[in-house]
Amino acid sequence: MCVPEWDWSFVCSVASAVAAVVSAIVAIVAVILSLRVAYKQGEAAKEQARLAEEQKGIAERQAAFELEINQREERRHANWVDAEVCAFHQKHSAERWLMPLCFAASAFDKTWPYRRELYRDFCCLTNEVQRALFEREGISLRVGEWDCDKSLFSSCVDALEELSARSFPDDRSSVLYDNGKYLRRCLGYGEARVDVVARDACSAQSLGRLYEQRIVDVLSEALDGKGGCCRKPISLLMKEYSFAESDEIQACLFVAELCMYLAILGTSSEESEHEYGSLDDYFASGGCTMEDLFLRVLFEVYVRLLRSR
């Protein structure tokens, strides 16, 4: 039996054709798979973009909601502050001219049992309400501007001593010894009216002029350099007002009046650019107490001597 011979050239050509077809099929499958992967990736990217946009929308709505809540809370808080300010003004409208002294009361000691309800109520308010009160009254003071770690009283005493030594270098007398004990003791006579104590002092010491006018005249002349007798104004006034022999309440009044006018007359008028209310008019009207006078001394020394430091 004869076995036919293979046409190897034909076999090779068929094999080559089959290999080419297989390669083409593999390439087509690879392209299809690539396209499918690209399609899937595109779909995934679209989904991610959609989710990102959705999350952005949620975040924007959340931010808008939170902003609305915050604005609503701010309006509520502002209304509360305004209500507190209105309530304070209505309650203390007759004493509104003493508002600047509330600053001194708060800076001196918030917990002090002041005789005047105005000061006690002010010290119990939040700093925000206190600031709003000053803004409403047009008072150029900012609550909290005084360093609470420092003693306002001691700082005022030191500032007055420095001013006295600088203004009257020949006068070694001082009414503020023992850290200004007579000035501080004014608070012990807080309810006593200044005009009554002054009248009693004028009667006891035969002072011919208004009680405070003589202090103003002597200090003014000494600060202006008029007259040799005014080189030692503190000593002169202590003698004329019988400071060493006075009753304690009269000694306290003398020290407070002397310190107040020394701060007012011994400083420049730059502080007048600020608005602090009409304390002079209120004090001149009568009815002010030793407590008011004590706080005014601290206030005048602070705004004229300490605030600019």
Secondary structure as GFF3:
##gff-version 3
##sequence-region A 1 309
A	DSSP	alpha_helix	8	91	.	.	.	ID=ss1
A	DSSP	three_ten_helix	93	98	.	.	.	ID=ss2
A	DSSP	alpha_helix	99	108	.	.	.	ID=ss3
A	DSSP	alpha_helix	117	123	.	.	.	ID=ss4
A	DSSP	alpha_helix	127	137	.	.	.	ID=ss5
A	DSSP	alpha_helix	152	167	.	.	.	ID=ss6
A	DSSP	alpha_helix	177	184	.	.	.	ID=ss7
A	DSSP	three_ten_helix	185	189	.	.	.	ID=ss8
A	DSSP	alpha_helix	194	205	.	.	.	ID=ss9
A	DSSP	alpha_helix	211	224	.	.	.	ID=ss10
A	DSSP	three_ten_helix	228	231	.	.	.	ID=ss11
A	DSSP	alpha_helix	233	240	.	.	.	ID=ss12
A	DSSP	three_ten_helix	243	245	.	.	.	ID=ss13
A	DSSP	alpha_helix	248	265	.	.	.	ID=ss14
A	DSSP	three_ten_helix	269	273	.	.	.	ID=ss15
A	DSSP	alpha_helix	279	284	.	.	.	ID=ss16
A	DSSP	alpha_helix	290	301	.	.	.	ID=ss17
A	DSSP	pi_helix	302	306	.	.	.	ID=ss18
###
